[in-house]
Amino acid sequence: MQKKSAYNVAVVGVGAVGIEMLRCLRRFNFPIGKLCVLARSSRQIEVDEYKYDVWAISGEAFDGIDIALFAGTEGEKGAAVQYAPEAVKRGAVVIDNGADFRMEPTVPLVVPEVNAKQIKKHKGIIANPNCSTIQMVVALYPIYKAVGLKRVIVTTFQAASGAGKQAVEQLRQELEIIAKSNFQNVHVDLPNRAMPQQLAYNVFPHIGSFSDDDYTSEEWKLVKETHKIIGDSKIKISATTVRVPVRTGHSEAVYIETKEYISVEKVRKILKNAPGVIVVDDPAKALYPMPKDVEGKTEVFVGRIRKDPFVKNGLWLWVVADNLLKGAASNAVQIALELIK
Ligand SMILES: NC(=O)c1ccc[n+]([C@@H]2O[C@H](COP(=O)([O-])OP(=O)(O)OC[C@H]3O[C@@H](n4cnc5c(N)ncnc54)[C@H](OP(=O)(O)O)[C@@H]3O)[C@@H](O)[C@H]2O)c1
């Protein structure tokens, strides 16, 4: 990208992720010339004390835009499929949060702490990985570099905001109804709910859609995206993804089998020095990462690092991050900052 003192930026979508994008652009002092905020319909919004004009999306809206950060919906009628190629045609570099382009061979899939070098290879579109993938690879890549990885088994505990602003509203309404019953009735059946099940007072192992092999699309994202980002499809990865009644902050219980032996102390040391990682691991003092503590933070938090008592090279990690920030908006803005470096 041609060096400039300020860049014209478009943000597409003002949902759970789009709002955080606007916050991150300010937080990271991104050098913005013109900012164009787009969604399905025009209106004015307020984020913190700042007012933004939101315009109805159109191809022409991308004229003169240098970087377009997409946080709209996915799929055929979603913002990225309809407008990302159009934005590229009009000269913008697109950084897309959705899954539409992630696995295309010509589209770099980037977590700056792991594979920032891929950014240079872009042909107009750069993809931001899935939220649960980003935090896992930030924690695992330093270990992979040191001793290799043979096996990863991950169970996720994913917050409502990972499914967008309507899912957060579903959880809020369900909690309100349960509270109104004085916590006597814990079954709520909202019409037109955003998630496949009730989330308040519940968890469910169903994120994305089920495929013929009985895994969900979210579970396969963890496998395929990790392979692409690390650049090693030999790592045997298997996932169970679970929605939990947390507003924001995904947690993951990650079991790994390394190629070479590594001690817990060495893993702790490596992770303490790893970019974007904070180790919180003092179980005797009840210190370990929790979603309520990481909301608003852009790092990945790791704790409960411990050996498998039966498998020499087996280790457990507990990995927590803000899904709207490191899992989406701050990772995307980090990519944009790398792009203009
Ligand atoms: N939530 C997460 O933790 C997370 C993490 C990683 C990636 N992602 C991905 O990020 C994207 C946004 O997710 P979200 O959670 O922010 O969703 P969301 O809360 O449902 O918000 C979606 C936003 O996109 C806009 N939009 C939808 N279709 C559009 C179209 N055709 N043209 C223009 N704008 C359109 C909507 O506009 P209106 O406001 O006008 O309806 C809304 O502002 C999705 O692709 C999601 O998979 C989300």
Ligand as a Chemical Component Dictionary entry (heavy atoms), coordinates in Angstrom:
data_LIG
# 
_chem_comp.id                   LIG 
_chem_comp.type                 NON-POLYMER 
_chem_comp.pdbx_formal_charge   0 
_chem_comp.three_letter_code    LIG 
# 
loop_
_chem_comp_atom.comp_id 
_chem_comp_atom.atom_id 
_chem_comp_atom.alt_atom_id 
_chem_comp_atom.type_symbol 
_chem_comp_atom.charge 
_chem_comp_atom.model_Cartn_x 
_chem_comp_atom.model_Cartn_y 
_chem_comp_atom.model_Cartn_z 
_chem_comp_atom.pdbx_ordinal 
LIG N1  N1  N 0  -19.139 -11.428 17.070 1  
LIG C1  C1  C 0  -17.925 -11.984 17.061 2  
LIG O1  O1  O 0  -17.340 -12.331 18.110 3  
LIG C2  C2  C 0  -17.225 -12.212 15.760 4  
LIG C3  C3  C 0  -15.911 -12.663 15.802 5  
LIG C4  C4  C 0  -15.231 -12.880 14.618 6  
LIG C5  C5  C 0  -15.869 -12.645 13.431 7  
LIG N2  N2  N 1  -17.163 -12.211 13.400 8  
LIG C6  C6  C 0  -17.777 -11.937 12.094 9  
LIG O2  O2  O 0  -17.916 -10.524 11.959 10 
LIG C7  C7  C 0  -19.066 -10.218 11.178 11 
LIG C8  C8  C 0  -19.977 -9.270  11.951 12 
LIG O3  O3  O 0  -20.427 -9.919  13.117 13 
LIG P1  P1  P 0  -21.276 -9.188  14.251 14 
LIG O4  O4  O 0  -21.239 -10.121 15.398 15 
LIG O5  O5  O -1 -20.826 -7.778  14.439 16 
LIG O6  O6  O 0  -22.748 -9.164  13.584 17 
LIG P2  P2  P 0  -24.030 -8.300  13.995 18 
LIG O7  O7  O 0  -23.925 -7.825  15.405 19 
LIG O8  O8  O 0  -25.189 -9.124  13.602 20 
LIG O9  O9  O 0  -23.955 -6.996  13.032 21 
LIG C9  C9  C 0  -23.998 -7.091  11.645 22 
LIG C10 C10 C 0  -23.863 -5.695  11.028 23 
LIG O10 O10 O 0  -23.669 -5.869  9.629  24 
LIG C11 C11 C 0  -24.552 -5.064  8.901  25 
LIG N3  N3  N 0  -24.919 -5.747  7.655  26 
LIG C12 C12 C 0  -25.508 -6.951  7.528  27 
LIG N4  N4  N 0  -25.699 -7.261  6.234  28 
LIG C13 C13 C 0  -25.221 -6.220  5.523  29 
LIG C14 C14 C 0  -25.127 -5.929  4.142  30 
LIG N5  N5  N 0  -25.577 -6.765  3.217  31 
LIG N6  N6  N 0  -24.568 -4.760  3.781  32 
LIG C15 C15 C 0  -24.105 -3.885  4.721  33 
LIG N7  N7  N 0  -24.154 -4.103  6.033  34 
LIG C16 C16 C 0  -24.708 -5.265  6.433  35 
LIG C17 C17 C 0  -25.747 -4.852  9.797  36 
LIG O11 O11 O 0  -26.365 -3.671  9.361  37 
LIG P3  P3  P 0  -27.695 -3.056  10.050 38 
LIG O12 O12 O 0  -27.214 -2.558  11.399 39 
LIG O13 O13 O 0  -28.077 -1.923  9.133  40 
LIG O14 O14 O 0  -28.672 -4.155  10.114 41 
LIG C18 C18 C 0  -25.091 -4.801  11.193 42 
LIG O15 O15 O 0  -24.692 -3.479  11.493 43 
LIG C19 C19 C 0  -19.712 -11.567 10.837 44 
LIG O16 O16 O 0  -19.240 -11.974 9.571  45 
LIG C20 C20 C 0  -19.184 -12.484 11.916 46 
LIG O17 O17 O 0  -19.164 -13.825 11.525 47 
LIG C21 C21 C 0  -17.848 -11.981 14.539 48 
# 
loop_
_chem_comp_bond.comp_id 
_chem_comp_bond.atom_id_1 
_chem_comp_bond.atom_id_2 
_chem_comp_bond.value_order 
_chem_comp_bond.pdbx_ordinal 
LIG N1  C1  SING 1  
LIG C1  O1  DOUB 2  
LIG C1  C2  SING 3  
LIG C2  C3  SING 4  
LIG C2  C21 DOUB 5  
LIG C3  C4  DOUB 6  
LIG C4  C5  SING 7  
LIG C5  N2  DOUB 8  
LIG N2  C6  SING 9  
LIG N2  C21 SING 10 
LIG C6  O2  SING 11 
LIG C6  C20 SING 12 
LIG O2  C7  SING 13 
LIG C7  C8  SING 14 
LIG C7  C19 SING 15 
LIG C8  O3  SING 16 
LIG O3  P1  SING 17 
LIG P1  O4  DOUB 18 
LIG P1  O5  SING 19 
LIG P1  O6  SING 20 
LIG O6  P2  SING 21 
LIG P2  O7  DOUB 22 
LIG P2  O8  SING 23 
LIG P2  O9  SING 24 
LIG O9  C9  SING 25 
LIG C9  C10 SING 26 
LIG C10 O10 SING 27 
LIG C10 C18 SING 28 
LIG O10 C11 SING 29 
LIG C11 N3  SING 30 
LIG C11 C17 SING 31 
LIG N3  C12 SING 32 
LIG N3  C16 SING 33 
LIG C12 N4  DOUB 34 
LIG N4  C13 SING 35 
LIG C13 C14 SING 36 
LIG C13 C16 DOUB 37 
LIG C14 N5  SING 38 
LIG C14 N6  DOUB 39 
LIG N6  C15 SING 40 
LIG C15 N7  DOUB 41 
LIG N7  C16 SING 42 
LIG C17 O11 SING 43 
LIG C17 C18 SING 44 
LIG O11 P3  SING 45 
LIG P3  O12 DOUB 46 
LIG P3  O13 SING 47 
LIG P3  O14 SING 48 
LIG C18 O15 SING 49 
LIG C19 O16 SING 50 
LIG C19 C20 SING 51 
LIG C20 O17 SING 52 
# 
